Amino acid sequence: MKKVYYLMFLMLVLVVTTGCGKPLATAKVAKEVAYLSRSFVTDANEAYAAVRWALRITDYPIAKENLQDGIVTTTWVPTTSDSHAIVIFGRRDFGVTGAYHQLEVHIVPENGRTRIDIGSRVKALAEGVESTGIEERKILSEISNYLRVAEPAITNIGREGQ
């Protein structure tokens, strides 16, 4: 009788240790990235400094910087309750958990101005996880704050030095 229990115990151990050794699913990186853009009256070097500053104060560590192509990429960070959502039954569900995202910033010089494009690449088990744009707008706002003239000139026709 002891041999039967011992054999059953060994079978149980074998099933538990081999059955859970492989994941059932792996996360995939979304192919499409939607970019938000804003144009600034500045040169590419100053825009690059503003991007680095904005990412630092919003707690996005930089993983790669390609200065020649003007691309800055952050590390993968967990999504938050309002940064990403998934559409379920025609409504946005903001409770996406277990997903990660990576910001990619493009710095594009254009005729005396610099356009900054920022997008969020998502890695998740669920299909259809999308950025809400909140994090991207926050970074663009911080870049705008960095590039703002220290003391703007305000006249009857508006603000100068934008």
ABEGO torsion letter per residue (X at the ends): XAAAAAAAAAAAAAAAAAAAABBABBBBBBABBBBBBBBBBBBAAAAAAAAAAAAAAAGBBBABBBAAAGBBBBBBBBBBAAABBBBBGGBBBAABBGBBBBBBBBBBBBGGBBBBBBBBBBBBABBGBBBAGAAAAAAAAAAAAAABBABBBBBAAEBBGX
